[in-house]
Each structure stands twice: as structure tokens, then as C-alpha cells.
Amino acid sequence: MQALELIRMVQRDLRLPQAAAITEAHAQLLLGFANTVQRDLMLENYVWDEQKVYGHFETEADTALYTVTGSSSYEIDVIRNLQIGTYDPLVWCTDSDFRAHKRTYTSTTARPLYWRVYSRSGGDSIVVEVTPTPDAAYQVDTEALIKPKRLSGAEDETMLDPDIIFLGMMMLARKEQGEDFSGDLAAFQAKLTLQGENQGESNWGDVEAI
């Protein structure tokens, strides 16, 4: 659903004048609510099918750092899994555990077994480090979760369920106006739970997002 259409739906249910343009002050307020719902509230407890993207990168011998890149239309939020062929997925490690594994392979190159997030490269990419350092070229398949693109224009399309976004916007709008928003909160949470629990599983099985 387009952003301005969604904003007008909320204004209609609030019995307020409907915005002629997304640049109007109240439309901008509701646009901020739409982004809060889609980019924050809906992602707190559930992974949505629309978030999942799959790709791969090629390792190089004696190189341990690699970039998992998004695109101009989305930003990588988290990396869920890295896997080489039919081997078990690489094991994600905390920084301290990764350093301990890395010390084990200080003088060894081999097929990578462990990985960590090394840094973020801009808003749409994540740099990962693997160990052991590769001894050859391997194709590493990736499963990542993207964050919905921030809505800004009238014709920008929502990425996640517009019905849930609408209910979340109603909740935040009534709260902003100082009205009782308990009914809207209950409706939002009920729809969120119903839809969230019906999402598909990860291709590699659910693991903790990094």
C-alpha cells in the first residue's frame, strides 16, 4: 500500500481531514508513525518472510574479511546464516569466542568454520570475518534479514503487512492525541501475533539473529 493512501485511511478513521499531500504537517506525523511501526515495532518479536534475502559471496585464499551487501532499495539488518555447500552452517561467535577460535588456527588456513560480525560498512552492508582463514575459493551462501525501507514519498510502498501498520499507526495517533488507545493497542497486538506466528521458517532453521 502506498504511504499517502495509508495516511489518509488513518485520518479518515480518526475523523480528521484527509491530507492532500504528504508534505502536510499531520501527514508527516503519521508518516513517522508508519516508519516506527514497520521498521521497529513489527521487527521486535517476529521475522517476516518479506525480510529474508538470500545470496552468496566467494572467498579468496588468505583473506578473512568479506562484505555482505544490500542494495539501494534495502539495507541489511542482520545476517542469519552463512553456509558452504552442504556442510553445516558456519558457527556465529561472540568477539571473545571468535578470537579464541582464531588463535587455534593462527598458522592454519582451511575451510572456514566460524564467523563474527566485524563491522558495518555504511547503512546497507555488513562486514564479516571468518576463521580459519580460507585456504581456497569457497562459495558462501548467505541468509540475511533486511530492514524495510524508510517511507518518505507519497507513492512509497510498504514492505510489510499494511493492515498491521495501519493498526499500529492508529494506536500511536490516539496516544499522541491523549486519547484512550487501549483498544487500538489490543487490535494491533492481536493482528501482529496472528500474522507473525504464521511466517515461514528459515531455510537453515531458526537461529538467533546477529
C-alpha positions as CSV (number, residue, x, y, z in Angstrom):
1,M,0.0,0.0,0.0
2,Q,1.2,3.5,-0.8
3,A,2.2,5.8,2.1
4,L,-0.2,8.6,1.4
5,E,-3.1,6.1,1.0
6,L,-2.3,4.6,4.4
7,I,-2.1,8.0,6.0
8,R,-5.5,9.0,4.6
9,M,-7.0,5.8,6.0
10,V,-5.8,6.7,9.4
11,Q,-7.1,10.3,9.1
12,R,-10.5,9.0,8.0
13,D,-10.8,6.7,10.9
14,L,-9.8,9.5,13.3
15,R,-12.4,11.7,11.6
16,L,-9.8,14.2,10.6
17,P,-9.4,16.0,7.2
18,Q,-7.5,13.8,4.7
19,A,-4.2,15.2,3.6
20,A,-3.9,16.5,0.0
21,A,-0.1,15.9,0.1
22,I,2.3,14.0,2.2
23,T,4.2,17.2,3.0
24,E,1.4,18.4,5.2
25,A,2.3,18.6,8.9
26,H,-0.2,15.9,10.1
27,A,0.7,13.7,7.2
28,Q,4.4,13.9,8.2
29,L,3.5,13.0,11.8
30,L,1.6,9.9,10.6
31,L,4.4,9.0,8.2
32,G,6.7,8.9,11.1
33,F,4.3,6.6,12.9
34,A,4.2,4.3,9.8
35,N,8.0,4.1,9.8
36,T,8.1,3.4,13.6
37,V,5.6,0.5,13.2
38,Q,7.2,-1.1,10.1
39,R,10.9,-0.6,11.0
40,D,10.7,-1.1,14.8
41,L,7.6,-2.4,16.4
42,M,6.9,-5.2,13.8
43,L,10.5,-6.4,14.0
44,E,10.9,-6.7,17.7
45,N,9.4,-10.2,18.1
46,Y,9.0,-11.7,14.7
47,V,10.9,-12.4,11.5
48,W,8.8,-11.7,8.4
49,D,9.1,-13.6,5.1
50,E,9.5,-10.3,3.3
51,Q,12.7,-9.6,5.3
52,K,14.5,-12.7,4.1
53,V,17.1,-12.3,1.3
54,Y,19.5,-15.0,0.1
55,G,22.7,-14.6,-1.8
56,H,26.4,-15.6,-1.7
57,F,29.9,-14.4,-1.8
58,E,33.2,-16.0,-2.9
59,T,36.1,-16.4,-0.5
60,E,39.7,-15.9,-1.5
61,A,42.7,-17.8,-0.2
62,D,44.4,-16.0,2.8
63,T,41.5,-13.4,3.1
64,A,39.3,-13.4,6.2
65,L,37.1,-10.3,5.8
66,Y,34.0,-10.2,3.4
67,T,31.2,-7.8,2.8
68,V,27.5,-8.9,2.7
69,T,25.9,-6.1,0.7
70,G,22.3,-4.9,0.4
71,S,21.1,-2.6,-2.4
72,S,19.7,0.9,-3.0
73,S,16.2,-0.5,-2.2
74,Y,17.0,-2.1,1.1
75,E,19.5,-2.3,3.9
76,I,20.9,-5.4,5.5
77,D,19.7,-5.5,9.1
78,V,21.2,-8.8,10.4
79,I,22.9,-11.9,9.0
80,R,21.2,-15.1,10.0
81,N,23.3,-17.8,8.4
82,L,26.5,-18.5,6.4
83,Q,26.9,-21.9,4.8
84,I,29.4,-23.5,2.4
85,G,27.8,-26.1,0.2
86,T,26.2,-29.0,2.1
87,Y,28.4,-28.6,5.2
88,D,26.8,-27.4,8.4
89,P,26.3,-23.7,8.6
90,L,29.3,-21.7,9.9
91,V,29.0,-21.1,13.7
92,W,28.4,-17.5,14.7
93,C,30.6,-16.4,17.6
94,T,30.8,-13.5,20.1
95,D,34.0,-11.5,19.7
96,S,35.7,-13.2,22.6
97,D,34.8,-16.7,21.4
98,F,35.8,-15.9,17.8
99,R,39.3,-14.6,19.0
100,A,39.7,-17.9,20.9
101,H,38.9,-19.9,17.8
102,K,41.1,-17.7,15.7
103,R,44.1,-18.3,18.0
104,T,43.6,-22.0,17.3
105,Y,44.1,-21.5,13.6
106,T,46.8,-18.8,13.8
107,S,49.1,-20.7,11.4
108,T,46.5,-22.7,9.6
109,T,44.3,-22.0,6.5
110,A,41.3,-24.2,5.8
111,R,37.6,-24.2,5.1
112,P,36.0,-21.6,7.4
113,L,34.1,-22.9,10.4
114,Y,33.3,-19.8,12.4
115,W,32.3,-16.2,11.8
116,R,31.5,-13.0,13.5
117,V,30.3,-9.5,12.6
118,Y,33.4,-7.4,12.1
119,S,31.8,-4.1,11.3
120,R,29.1,-2.3,9.4
121,S,30.0,-0.7,6.1
122,G,27.5,2.1,5.6
123,G,23.8,1.6,6.0
124,D,23.4,-1.3,3.6
125,S,26.3,-3.7,4.2
126,I,27.9,-5.8,7.0
127,V,31.5,-6.9,7.1
128,V,32.0,-10.5,8.4
129,E,35.2,-12.2,9.5
130,V,35.7,-15.9,9.2
131,T,38.1,-18.4,10.7
132,P,40.1,-20.5,9.8
133,T,41.2,-18.1,7.1
134,P,40.2,-19.7,3.8
135,D,42.8,-21.8,2.0
136,A,41.0,-21.6,-1.3
137,A,37.9,-20.2,-3.0
138,Y,34.6,-21.2,-1.5
139,Q,31.1,-20.1,-2.3
140,V,29.5,-19.0,1.0
141,D,25.7,-18.9,0.8
142,T,24.1,-16.2,2.9
143,E,20.7,-15.7,4.6
144,A,20.1,-12.1,5.8
145,L,17.3,-10.1,7.1
146,I,16.6,-6.7,5.6
147,K,15.0,-3.7,7.2
148,P,12.0,-2.1,5.5
149,K,13.0,1.0,3.5
150,R,12.0,4.2,5.3
151,L,8.8,5.6,3.8
152,S,9.2,9.2,2.6
153,G,7.3,9.8,-0.6
154,A,3.5,9.7,-1.3
155,E,3.9,6.7,-3.6
156,D,6.4,4.7,-1.5
157,E,5.0,1.2,-0.9
158,T,5.0,-0.5,2.5
159,M,7.1,-3.7,2.6
160,L,5.2,-5.4,5.5
161,D,1.5,-6.1,6.1
162,P,-0.4,-2.8,5.6
163,D,-3.2,-3.9,7.9
164,I,-0.8,-4.3,10.8
165,I,0.9,-1.0,10.0
166,F,-2.5,0.7,9.9
167,L,-3.4,-0.6,13.4
168,G,-0.1,0.4,14.8
169,M,-0.5,3.9,13.4
170,M,-3.9,4.2,14.9
171,M,-2.5,3.2,18.3
172,L,0.3,5.8,18.1
173,A,-2.0,8.5,16.7
174,R,-4.5,8.1,19.6
175,K,-1.7,8.1,22.1
176,E,-0.3,11.3,20.6
177,Q,-3.7,12.9,20.9
178,G,-4.0,11.9,24.5
179,E,-7.0,9.6,23.9
180,D,-7.6,6.1,25.2
181,F,-5.6,3.8,22.8
182,S,-6.0,0.5,24.7
183,G,-8.4,-0.9,22.1
184,D,-6.1,0.0,19.3
185,L,-3.2,-1.5,21.1
186,A,-5.1,-4.8,21.7
187,A,-6.1,-4.9,18.0
188,F,-2.5,-4.2,16.9
189,Q,-1.0,-6.9,19.2
190,A,-3.6,-9.4,18.2
191,K,-3.1,-8.9,14.4
192,L,0.7,-8.8,14.9
193,T,0.7,-12.1,16.8
194,L,-1.6,-13.8,14.3
195,Q,0.4,-12.8,11.3
196,G,3.8,-13.1,12.9
197,E,3.4,-16.6,14.1
198,N,2.3,-17.7,10.5
199,Q,5.6,-16.6,9.0
200,G,7.8,-19.3,7.2
201,E,10.8,-20.7,8.8
202,S,14.4,-20.0,7.8
203,N,15.8,-22.2,5.0
204,W,18.5,-23.1,7.5
205,G,16.2,-23.3,10.6
206,D,15.6,-20.5,13.0
207,V,18.8,-19.3,14.7
208,E,19.4,-16.2,16.8
209,A,19.8,-13.2,14.6
210,I,23.1,-11.4,14.8
